[in-house]
Amino acid sequence: MSFHNLLTGLFQGFVGRLSDTFDRKFILITGFILGLLIHIPLIIFENIWLQIVGVAILQAFSISVVTPNWNAVLGDVTEPKTVLLLLVL
């Protein structure tokens, strides 16, 4: 699990800059679709340890695609007072 959290943290900086360069909606939808498609190999194939590691890496990447973009979209459409309230909760 710590490997998954480490990769999520490492990918977020890259994806955050990517979302600032390109359209945030496109990157966000791509992350959601990637997150949905990741689990298909787990259904098709049997328990292969290399496959499970690969799926964990792809899942960490998809989470790191969605999280900074979602926070950026929330920051774009809400007032600073509301953002502060949401961060405290």
C-alpha positions as CSV (number, residue, x, y, z in Angstrom):
1,M,0.0,0.0,0.0
2,S,2.8,2.4,0.7
3,F,4.2,1.8,-2.8
4,H,0.8,2.9,-4.2
5,N,0.8,6.1,-2.1
6,L,4.4,6.9,-3.1
7,L,3.6,6.6,-6.8
8,T,0.4,8.7,-6.4
9,G,2.5,11.4,-4.8
10,L,5.2,11.3,-7.4
11,F,2.8,11.4,-10.3
12,Q,0.7,14.4,-9.0
13,G,3.4,17.1,-9.7
14,F,3.7,16.0,-13.3
15,V,0.0,15.7,-13.9
16,G,-0.7,19.1,-12.2
17,R,1.6,20.8,-14.7
18,L,0.0,18.9,-17.5
19,S,-3.5,20.0,-16.5
20,D,-2.3,23.6,-16.4
21,T,-1.0,23.3,-19.9
22,F,-3.9,21.4,-21.5
23,D,-7.7,21.4,-20.9
24,R,-8.5,20.3,-17.3
25,K,-11.8,18.7,-18.3
26,F,-10.0,16.4,-20.9
27,I,-7.4,15.4,-18.4
28,L,-10.0,14.8,-15.7
29,I,-12.2,12.6,-18.0
30,T,-9.1,10.7,-19.1
31,G,-8.3,9.9,-15.5
32,F,-11.8,8.7,-14.8
33,I,-11.8,6.5,-17.9
34,L,-8.4,5.1,-17.1
35,G,-9.5,4.4,-13.5
36,L,-12.5,2.4,-14.8
37,L,-10.5,0.5,-17.4
38,I,-7.8,-0.6,-15.0
39,H,-9.9,-3.3,-13.5
40,I,-10.7,-5.2,-16.7
41,P,-7.4,-7.1,-16.8
42,L,-8.1,-8.3,-13.3
43,I,-11.4,-9.8,-14.5
44,I,-9.9,-11.5,-17.6
45,F,-6.7,-13.0,-16.3
46,E,-6.0,-15.2,-13.3
47,N,-3.9,-14.1,-10.3
48,I,-0.6,-13.1,-11.8
49,W,1.6,-11.1,-9.4
50,L,3.2,-9.0,-12.1
51,Q,-0.3,-8.0,-13.3
52,I,-1.3,-7.0,-9.9
53,V,1.7,-4.8,-9.5
54,G,1.0,-3.2,-13.0
55,V,-2.6,-2.5,-12.0
56,A,-1.4,-0.9,-8.8
57,I,0.9,1.4,-10.7
58,L,-1.8,2.3,-13.2
59,Q,-4.3,2.9,-10.5
60,A,-1.9,5.2,-8.7
61,F,-1.4,7.1,-12.0
62,S,-5.1,7.4,-12.5
63,I,-5.7,8.7,-9.0
64,S,-2.9,11.2,-9.5
65,V,-4.5,12.4,-12.7
66,V,-7.9,12.9,-11.1
67,T,-6.9,14.4,-7.7
68,P,-5.0,17.6,-8.8
69,N,-7.4,18.3,-11.6
70,W,-10.5,17.9,-9.4
71,N,-9.0,20.3,-6.8
72,A,-8.1,22.8,-9.5
73,V,-11.6,22.7,-11.0
74,L,-13.0,23.2,-7.5
75,G,-10.7,26.2,-7.0
76,D,-11.8,27.7,-10.3
77,V,-15.5,27.6,-9.6
78,T,-15.8,28.3,-5.9
79,E,-15.1,31.4,-3.9
80,P,-12.0,31.5,-1.6
81,K,-14.2,31.5,1.5
82,T,-16.0,28.4,0.5
83,V,-12.7,26.6,-0.5
84,L,-11.4,27.4,3.0
85,L,-14.5,25.9,4.6
86,L,-14.2,22.8,2.5
87,L,-10.5,22.3,3.3
88,V,-11.2,22.6,7.0
89,L,-13.9,19.9,6.9
